[in-house]
């Protein structure tokens, strides 16, 4: 299946020689990946700096409780993913190697730009505004688990059904095959029972929603599978052969199986984790080297190490009822 975005390249993405190097010809269809496609969001991605009003703790006067999601994120590799000069150097090389080569890179390093149709030219020259803010708040908190489960919110079901009907539902993790809620319904790991919680609502549930849009609880956001969406990367232009070599696919067509494990591996961070001791019982660290307040010191998921939980406030109203400090605020 193609994306319908193929055609002759232009401008900085044009084919031909680059010095002594011959650029491989390709179209956007050669880089097709299933999942949510560009131009299909109904609500646009919001600027992450909108989130700072409630999730940046600058003047609360209690440094022991500062686990500010915005402050952590804005200086993180996620927040700088589209500005990173090393990434831009790699992006230039990808585009020199193959026409439209930067298409796959932009999907993960600036999802907002890709989803809103600014990935071409594939050198990031069409980026605007918050496209430069990389892997932003609104993107991560609108991501949907592509694998249907009774443990997932019911709001996920029609999103997955629509993708399945169009042949776009991802069957494998990785390669930026993300599923994104077309509406600005925000997902996260903390429990939320709505404006009128019943007796079964846990006492640590988020007590109120000031976002102006729906918020729902998502177990996917505590799973390593969510991280695997962008942290296993394969080159869809090549197909693995029976003898272990790789061959170029037909020109102007998507990968024949769309299985990342049939493609040429570029990085395998998630796969390495799945085959590690961390994913198979966990690894105990008694020295707290990853920070946070892990209750056992047995590190299992990506988030255990890279988004350690701490005691603190999730929003800057944490010190005023009905809000409160909690023991499970993830560092961003």
RORO-263730 format. One line per field, with one value per residue (C-alpha): residue number from 1; residue in one letter; x, y, z. Coordinates in steps of 0.2 Angstrom, whole numbers, always signed. Layout:
BEGIN
seq: (NUM_...) $
type: (a_...) $
x: (X_...) $
y: (Y_...) $
z: (Z_...) $
END
This chain:
BEGIN
seq: (1_2_3_4_5_6_7_8_9_10_11_12_13_14_15_16_17_18_19_20_21_22_23_24_25_26_27_28_29_30_31_32_33_34_35_36_37_38_39_40_41_42_43_44_45_46_47_48_49_50_51_52_53_54_55_56_57_58_59_60_61_62_63_64_65_66_67_68_69_70_71_72_73_74_75_76_77_78_79_80_81_82_83_84_85_86_87_88_89_90_91_92_93_94_95_96_97_98_99_100_101_102_103_104_105_106_107_108_109_110_111_112_113_114_115_116_117_118_119_120_121_122_123_124_125_126_127_128_129_130_131_132_133_134_135_136_137_138_139_140_141_142_143_144_145_146_147_148_149_150_151_152_153_154_155_156_157_158_159_160_161_162_163_164_165_166_167_168_169_170_171_172_173_174_175_176_177_178_179_180_181_182_183_184_185_186_187_188_189_190_191_192_193_194_195_196_197_198_199_200_201_202_203_204_205_206_207_208_209_210_211_212_213_214_215_216_217_218_219_220_221_222_223_224_225_226_227_228_229_230_231_232_233_234_235_236_237_238_239_240_241_242_243_244_245_246_247_248_249_250_251_252_253_254_255_256_257_258_259_260_261_262_263_264_265_266_267_268_269_270_271_272_273_274_275_276_277_278_279_280_281_282_283_284_285_286_287_288_289_290_291_292_293_294_295_296_297_298_299_300_301_302_303_304_305_306_307_308_309_310_311_312_313_314_315_316_317_318_319_320_321_322_323_324_325_326_327_328_329_330_331_332) $
type: (x_x_x_x_x_x_x_x_x_x_x_x_x_x_x_x_x_x_x_x_x_x_x_x_x_x_x_x_x_x_x_x_x_x_x_x_x_x_x_x_x_x_x_x_x_x_x_x_x_x_x_x_x_x_x_x_x_x_x_x_x_x_x_x_x_x_x_x_x_x_x_x_x_x_x_x_x_x_x_x_x_x_x_x_x_x_x_x_x_x_x_x_x_x_x_x_x_x_x_x_x_x_x_x_x_x_x_x_x_x_x_x_x_x_x_x_x_x_x_x_x_x_x_x_x_x_x_x_x_x_x_x_x_x_x_x_x_x_x_x_x_x_x_x_x_x_x_x_x_x_x_x_x_x_x_x_x_x_x_x_x_x_x_x_x_x_x_x_x_x_x_x_x_x_x_x_x_x_x_x_x_x_x_x_x_x_x_x_x_x_x_x_x_x_x_x_x_x_x_x_x_x_x_x_x_x_x_x_x_x_x_x_x_x_x_x_x_x_x_x_x_x_x_x_x_x_x_x_x_x_x_x_x_x_x_x_x_x_x_x_x_x_x_x_x_x_x_x_x_x_x_x_x_x_x_x_x_x_x_x_x_x_x_x_x_x_x_x_x_x_x_x_x_x_x_x_x_x_x_x_x_x_x_x_x_x_x_x_x_x_x_x_x_x_x_x_x_x_x_x_x_x_x_x_x_x_x_x_x_x_x_x_x_x_x_x_x_x_x_x_x_x_x_x_x_x_x_x_x_x_x_x) $
x: (+0_+6_+3_-3_+11_+23_+29_+45_+55_+59_+71_+83_+75_+79_+88_+105_+123_+129_+148_+155_+140_+125_+109_+97_+80_+65_+47_+38_+28_+45_+44_+26_+23_+6_-3_-10_-7_-2_-17_-29_-30_-46_-38_-21_-6_-5_+10_+19_+22_+3_+6_+18_+5_+0_+15_+30_+34_+44_+38_+30_+43_+45_+59_+57_+41_+47_+44_+39_+34_+37_+53_+60_+54_+59_+78_+76_+82_+63_+60_+76_+74_+70_+84_+98_+113_+119_+101_+102_+119_+112_+96_+107_+117_+100_+94_+110_+110_+92_+79_+66_+77_+73_+55_+57_+68_+55_+41_+49_+59_+45_+28_+19_+27_+24_+6_+2_+10_+27_+39_+43_+56_+63_+77_+65_+65_+46_+45_+36_+34_+32_+38_+55_+49_+52_+43_+30_+17_+2_+9_+14_-2_-13_-4_-16_-11_-12_-15_-34_-36_-50_-38_-37_-50_-65_-62_-48_-59_-66_-49_-42_-57_-55_-37_-41_-54_-42_-28_-18_-18_+0_+4_+21_+30_+43_+46_+35_+20_+11_-8_-14_-31_-38_-46_-37_-42_-27_-21_-9_-6_-14_-32_-46_-64_-72_-81_-93_-82_-91_-87_-75_-64_-46_-41_-26_-36_-33_-46_-51_-48_-43_-37_-53_-53_-56_-43_-43_-32_-21_-10_-1_+8_+17_+22_+39_+29_+25_+43_+46_+35_+50_+65_+65_+70_+71_+75_+59_+68_+77_+70_+80_+84_+84_+103_+104_+108_+97_+89_+81_+63_+53_+54_+39_+31_+29_+39_+31_+27_+28_+36_+51_+60_+60_+68_+86_+89_+94_+93_+85_+84_+67_+71_+87_+76_+64_+78_+86_+86_+76_+61_+62_+60_+70_+87_+89_+100_+102_+111_+96_+107_+92_+85_+67_+59_+57_+48_+59_+74_+70_+70_+60_+52_+60_+50_+58_+75_+71_+56_+58_+44_+46_+35_+29_+15_+9_+3_+7_-9_-2_-2_-20_-35_-42_-25_-11_+7_+8_+22_+21_+25_+36_+51_+49) $
y: (+0_+17_+34_+43_+55_+49_+59_+67_+76_+94_+107_+100_+83_+81_+65_+65_+66_+75_+77_+60_+51_+46_+48_+33_+38_+36_+42_+46_+29_+20_+26_+22_+17_+12_+21_+38_+47_+65_+78_+67_+75_+85_+95_+101_+98_+112_+122_+114_+131_+131_+117_+128_+138_+123_+111_+123_+126_+141_+151_+138_+140_+122_+114_+97_+95_+101_+88_+100_+90_+105_+110_+93_+91_+107_+103_+85_+76_+74_+92_+96_+81_+93_+105_+93_+98_+79_+74_+88_+81_+64_+71_+79_+62_+53_+65_+64_+45_+43_+55_+59_+49_+62_+57_+43_+53_+68_+56_+53_+69_+81_+72_+88_+93_+76_+74_+92_+89_+99_+84_+89_+95_+82_+93_+102_+118_+118_+117_+131_+136_+122_+109_+113_+107_+89_+76_+87_+85_+85_+71_+59_+62_+59_+43_+27_+9_+1_-16_-17_-23_-23_-14_+1_+16_+13_+29_+19_+7_+18_+25_+8_+2_+16_+13_-6_-2_+8_-5_+7_-2_-6_-24_-22_-10_+3_+14_+28_+18_+28_+29_+47_+52_+64_+74_+83_+69_+68_+51_+48_+35_+43_+38_+50_+46_+61_+76_+65_+51_+36_+26_+15_+29_+27_+40_+45_+50_+66_+77_+89_+93_+110_+106_+111_+95_+77_+67_+48_+35_+25_+10_+11_+26_+16_+2_+0_-3_+15_+19_+6_+16_+27_+17_+3_+9_+0_+5_+1_+3_-13_-31_-45_-60_-78_-78_-63_-50_-35_-30_-14_-15_-10_+9_+19_+5_+2_-12_-28_-35_-19_-30_-20_-36_-39_-22_-17_-13_+5_+4_-9_-1_-8_-25_-25_-21_-35_-48_-41_-45_-29_-36_-53_-50_-34_-29_-23_-8_-3_+13_+23_+27_+32_+44_+45_+35_+18_+7_-9_-4_-18_-9_-16_-4_+10_+22_+15_+21_+36_+43_+38_+42_+54_+61_+78_+88_+84_+102_+119_+118_+103_+112_+118_+107_+97_+94_+86_+79_+61_+48_+43_+59_+53_+64_+70) $
z: (+0_-4_+4_-11_-8_-22_-37_-44_-31_-31_-24_-10_-12_-31_-36_-45_-40_-24_-28_-31_-23_-33_-24_-24_-32_-21_-19_-3_-6_-3_+15_+18_+36_+43_+57_+58_+42_+38_+37_+46_+63_+66_+81_+77_+89_+102_+106_+121_+128_+132_+144_+155_+163_+174_+172_+175_+193_+194_+210_+221_+234_+239_+230_+238_+228_+211_+198_+185_+169_+158_+166_+164_+146_+139_+142_+138_+122_+118_+118_+108_+96_+81_+85_+89_+78_+77_+71_+57_+52_+51_+42_+29_+26_+24_+11_+2_+2_-5_-11_+2_+15_+29_+28_+40_+52_+53_+58_+75_+78_+74_+74_+73_+57_+50_+55_+49_+32_+34_+31_+13_+9_+19_+26_+39_+29_+30_+49_+57_+76_+87_+74_+82_+99_+94_+103_+112_+126_+115_+104_+118_+127_+112_+107_+107_+110_+92_+100_+106_+124_+136_+148_+136_+136_+126_+116_+108_+99_+85_+81_+79_+69_+57_+54_+51_+39_+29_+30_+41_+58_+63_+65_+72_+84_+79_+64_+70_+66_+79_+81_+87_+93_+79_+93_+107_+120_+131_+139_+153_+167_+182_+186_+182_+186_+178_+186_+197_+203_+211_+226_+216_+211_+219_+232_+222_+206_+197_+207_+193_+174_+170_+152_+143_+134_+139_+149_+150_+159_+148_+153_+137_+144_+157_+145_+136_+120_+119_+119_+106_+94_+89_+97_+85_+68_+51_+33_+23_+7_+9_+11_+20_+9_+14_+14_+26_+14_+9_-8_-13_-15_-31_-35_-29_-18_+0_+8_+3_+20_+31_+44_+52_+55_+36_+34_+36_+55_+59_+77_+89_+106_+110_+103_+114_+129_+125_+125_+140_+159_+162_+152_+160_+178_+180_+187_+205_+208_+226_+223_+216_+201_+190_+202_+208_+222_+215_+228_+225_+215_+202_+186_+172_+160_+149_+161_+177_+171_+159_+168_+186_+198_+212_+226_+221_+212_+194_+192_+200_+210_+220_+236_+236_+238_+229_+222_+232_+231_+225_+225_+207_+196_+182_+177_+160) $
END
